[in-house]
Amino acid sequence: MRQLRLLHFFLITKMSRELVTQGAEGRVYATEWLGRSVIVKHRFPKQYRHPDLDGYITRERIKAEARALTRCRSFGIKTPAVYDVDFDKSEIVLEKIIDGLTIRNYIYEAVKNKLKMDSPNMMNMAERIGKVIVKMHMNNVIHGDLTTSNMLLVPPYDLSDIILIDFGLSSVDERAEDKAVDLYVLERAILSTHPNTETFVAHLLATYEKIGGTATRDVIKRLNEVRLRGRKKLCFG
């Protein structure tokens, strides 16, 4: 076992890494691992937390992310494969999606090419998003950070399955409230990032409700309540 850990340490540290992005929780690198192109997500320690508490929280979040990714794949939802988890280094090694294009950038390009957000092509995209989100929720996975930046397409983009990424804030929960918050985060992300998307969002949610049937009625009801709370917060702080 010690030899395997040493081999893993050598492979993951000796390969050159290219920083892809850095956020509040950690850094994301592109590199090679066992002959594969991979993404390495590294969570760095929070200095304001006690080291023991920080280590526990980091470990639990890594476990939750790996669990959610694996759970989604087991139900036929496209996500990056989990190749390795290293709790000692606070890292998770994931499949790199080659030629992946975020739906955020797909929409930007569509608008740049004068494609209207209520066109058949974009309505089809909204429907595909609604279908994958309801499938995830019906299997009790809460993403925690649903945005068009965390959804990928691969060539040919117009026909691609949607690939969900970045489950760093995910959880497994059957409560309608958590699913409603997931939808609210996505709704606000789309409306604030992409102008004139009210019809797009409405079609996405209609697809979610139609596919989910009775299982999603309470979620949509809770979504309306979450919206109301959000408006009150904006009004009164």
Secondary structure, 3 states (H helix, E strand, C coil): CHHHHHHHHHHHHHCCCEEEEECCCEEEEEEEECCEEEEEEEECCCCCCCHHHHHHHHHHHHHHHHHHHHHHHHCCCECCCEEEEECCCCEEEEECCCCCEEHHHHHHHHHHCCCCCCCHHHHHHHHHHHHHHHHHHHCCEECCCCCHHHEEECCCHHHCCCEECCCCCCEECCCHHHHHHHHHHHHHHHHHHCCCCHHHHHHHHHHHHHHHCHHHHHHHHHHHHHHHHHHHHHHHC
